[in-house]
Amino acid sequence: MTAKRKPVAPFYAVGLLWLLGGLFLPLYTTAAYLLLAAVSAAAFLLVNGICQGAGARAGSAGTEKKEEATKKPQPAPSTGNAELDKVIRDGKLALGEMKRLDDNIADPGVSADIVRLSQVSEKIFQAVKDDPDKLPQIRKFMDFYLPTTLKLLNTYDRMSGAGVSGENIDGTKVKVEDMLKTIVKAFEKQLDGLYGADALDVSADIQVMETLLAREGLTEPEMKADAVQADGTDIRLEL
């Protein structure tokens, strides 16, 4: 158990008051003595209250910081699919790294490309989360394209922060800037490809519905044009 130390400031305050009182007040009189004693008591209580309040706030802040330091990050809830859990976990790390790189890199063009990559990547992760059957379609994306993109951006970030200009640094930065345009399009194509099966299903459903509606007479017949008259001036439409 740690002993709680009393603040010394109240005693210093009282001592200072008596020192000043001895200089400026006639302490040989009872009235002056009682007045200084009353003021000293009030000053002691006031300064002591201030010290205790400050100590309590400091202790509370210290406790909060200690709790924050010892608090372990809560793992994301499991989906029951180990591969999907890994994709979600790695995806969050990748998005966090993209945000850090965007904050570090000053070039507006590169920053805009990073923001777009982050947006598309987030939609890719969400699409797979909504439909885990799409996981096989993003394996190469997760194993190569995404980590390689982050590697290129980190290299660009380090070279930008080098503070010097040279053939190697400038040439590499230009290559990365040009490649980012291609990567953005590739990420967008990856996202579009995840909806390929959905597009086929929608097309098939529409075709079946159109056929059934026409068979049941629930659609309007198409307008047909008669053959053009001999003079080419009269066109008749019939149902």
Order of alpha helices (4+ residues) and beta strands (2+ residues): alpha-alpha-alpha-alpha-alpha-alpha-alpha-beta-beta
